[in-house]
Amino acid sequence: MLTKGVWKFLSKRNWRALNLRSIKRALPSSLILKAKYNSRNEFLKIKARLVCLGNLQHFQETFNKSSVESPTVSLAGLYIVLTFAAKKKLKLASFDITGAFLFADIKEEVFVRLSKPVADILIKSDQEKYEQYLQEDGTMIVELNKCLYGLRQSPREWY
């Protein structure tokens, strides 16, 4: 995420210059870890995903409800496509885009508070670079440039 331009770090000097009300309402984040195994149930790796708690976002102040809805296919529509493909003997394929939301630019000003474990990982990776962004409580505040999982508007922006 650091190399994809997902966020911009805010130093204490930066966030004091910004509206303090916005910073206080920075969305909390959570680091989700999942162990991945192969077909023989042998451990491969641990997959990590940073998720925002978008359920704390306020509709009236940030965006209207229609801007967070994204189109999805209905089950009946899927059956129609499958039936048509079967009758015409067409081949179908599906795909998954890894980190899809990270490719969607965010239009609103959204601040996220990186949790203490995430901040600790960043500090351990390069203390001199990230120490200036560390808050008193051990977290970091960033301004999002791209969508993250958990934000209400992420599916719509990706669409």
C-alpha angles and dihedrals in degrees: 000000000000093000095043096065093241094150146008118228117234117214120207089260092053098048093046088057090051124073105288090211090064092048094050088055093052108143116249118238135209133205112226116201125193129179115228122210133187126234091277090055092250117147114255109170147318115260117209128199126183110217130188121219094237092168085083093060117113116231099205097051101039110029142331123265095252091061093064099052117098128190118256132180119257122229090244090052091050091051091051092053092047092048092049091048092049093050093048091041092235124163117237128202134185131195142192123220111217112229091002096170091054088070094057118090115224117229100194128071104256125173122198129194109220109220122246095258091054091046090049091053091051093046091050091050095053116353097181093052100046105030092086090062096052115116125215091260092054096257131111130224120220135179112228122236094173134035122267131201111272098036113120094227097046098094092049094047090049091050 
